[in-house]
Amino acid sequence: MTEKSAKDGIKPVIITADSRESRSGIALKLQNLPGVSLEQAELTSGDYLIGPGVAVERKAASDFVISLMEGRLFDQLARMAIEHERAIVLVEGNIYETRSAISPESLDGALSYISLLSGASLIHSPSLARTPYILHRMALHVQHGLGYELPLRAGKPKGPAAAQYILEGLPSVGPKLAQVLLAHFGSPRAVFAATREELLQVKGLGPKSADTIIAALS
């Protein structure tokens, strides 16, 4: 984490990536996200450690299917359960569009097993490009908590709460910065339409954060 990130009020996180993950390019993208301190090591299980005792196994759609057919997936889940307090399987892409011989019903069963019987959590990423942002968000939640209290009511947030909720989906934007952005621009729509120069006029938002937001909205 840089001094500039600290001044911008960005919460620091430490993420450890398995050295074999360097081929994916995710580690490099993580390293360039504001507030991220990236460490690399040879992990015996999982591809990323996003907090104390929390490991993430990243599976591209094709790798998920192959590891399922070869039986490696269940061995990996078992090892993660032994070595970490929490195990998360991040599935990247659409496993039903891999042109494999495995049936959709078998894929259904694998997803159900992971979610309900293995003790691991299952999360989906639409693409390799989106995965670094998902890992960053999970690391923030593990290491700093949600940052605000969820309202104890049914239904989606409405009014200002809904607008803040939308902006918090942007990388590097937590509850406080979301409130500042709303106060400055008036609405999420105006934030999404803002140029880099306009974002830099927001108090507490530095160049790196502005670039990250622009990149996510491009």
N, C-alpha and C positions, 0 to 999 in steps of 0.2 A: 504493500500500500504506500502511495506517495504522500508527501506533505500536502500537496494540492488536494488530494482526495480527502484527507483529514479536514482541511479547511472547508471543503464543500459539504461536510457533514455526512459523508458516505460511510456507512458501517463497514468495518473491515471483516473479511472472512478468510479463513485458511482452507484451501482445498488441496488434497493430495491426489495426484493422478498416477496411475500405474505407468511405468516407463514405456510399456508396449502400446499405450494409447496415443503416443506421439504421432503415429501414422495417420490418425483420423483428423488431426488438425484442431481438435477440440481444446487440447491443453493450451495451445497458442492463443486461441480466441478467449479462453478463460483468463489467461494472463493479462490480456488487454482490457478486461472489464474493470471499471473503477472499483477500488477497494479490495480486489482479489489478490491474495498472496498465494501463489501456486508452488507447491512442492512436488517433486517427482521421486518415486521409489518403486521397487519391485514388490508389488502387493501379492500376497499368497492367495487372496480371494477378493473379488470386487475389482472394479476399474477405477473408482473414485471414493475417497473418504471425504465426506462433506461436513463432518463434525465428529466429536468423540463417540466412538462406537457405532457410527452410521455409515454403511457402505452402499455404494450404488454399482450394480452390474449393468453396463450398457450393452444392449443387444440390437444391432441393426436387424431389420426384418429378415434378411436372408440368413444371418448368423443365428437368429433365434430359431428358425426352422431347422437348420442343419444341426445345431446343438441339441434340439429336441429329438431329432431322428437318431442321433448318435448316442443319446442318453447323457451327454455332458451337462445338460441344463440342470438336471436333478442333483448331480454330484456337486455342481457349483453352488446351488441353493443350500445344500446340506453343509458345505464348508463355510459358507457365509453365516449360516445360523450358529455354527460353533464359535466362529472367530469374532462375531460382531453382535452387538445388542440389537441392532435393527438392520435389516437387509431390504434393499429396494432394487427392483428390476425395472430398468427404463427401456421400454421397447420403442425402437426408432423406425418409423415408417409403417407400412401396411403389411402385416404378415400374411394376409389372405391374397396378396398379389405377387407372390414370389415364384410362381410357376413350379412349385414343388409337387412331389407325388403324395405328400401328406394331405389327409382329408381336412376339410374345414371343421368337422366334428372333433378331430384330434386337436386342432388348434384351440377350439372352444374349451376342450378339457384341460389343456395346458394352462390357459389363462385363468380358468376357474381354480385349478389346483394352486397356482401361485398365489392368487388373491385370498383363497379361503382356507387352504390346508397346509401350505408350506410355512406360514408365519411371516412371509415376506410381503412387502407392499408392491403394487404394480402401478407404473405411471407411463403415460404415452407421450412421445415426442413426434411431431409430424415430419421432422426432417433433421438431418445432421446439422444444418445451420441453426436450428432452434435449440438444440440440445444444450449448448453452453449457457444460455439464458435460463433454462429450466434448472440446471445444476446450480447456478448462482442463486436463484430464488430459493431453492431447497436449502442451500448452505446458510443463507440469511435466516431462514426460519429455524433451522437447527441451532445456530450459534447465537441468535439474538431474539428469537421468539417472533410472534406475528407482528409485534409493534403497536398493536391496538386491540381493543376488545371487540369481539364479534357481538353484534346485537342479538339478544336472545328472543328472536321472533322468526316466524316463518316468512318465506318469500324473499325476493331480491331487494337489495337496498334501493331506496327511492330518494329523489331530491339530491341535495348536496352529498349525502353519503354514497349515492350511486355514482355520481361524478367522480368522487375521490377514489372509489373502488375501481373504476375504469382506468384512471391514470396510474394507479399502483401496479397495473399490469405491465407498465413500461419498465425496461431495465434501468436500474439505478434510482428508481423512484419509490421512496417509502412514503408512509403516511404524512410526515411533515412536509416533504417536498411537494407531494400531491396537493396539499392545502395551499402552499405558496403559489404553485402553478395556477390553481383555480382562482386565487385572489388576483393574480396578475393578468390572466387571460380571460377569465370569466366562464369558460366552458371547456370540456374535453375537446370539442370540435376545433376550437381556436388553438388549443395546444397542438393538436395533430397537424394543423395547417401552418404552424409557426416555422419560420426559417431559423437557421442556426444563429444568425445575428439577433433575432428576436428572443430566442431562448437564453442567450448569454446576458440579456438584460434582466433576467430573473435573479434575485438575490439568493446566493447560496448554490447556484448552478454553474459549474465550471465548464471549460471547453471540452474536456473528455466526456463528461456526462451528456453534454449537448450533442456531441458526435455520436454517442451510443444511442441516444433517443432517436436522432435523425436516421441512423442506420436501421433501427428496428422498424421504423415507419416507412422506410423506402421500399 
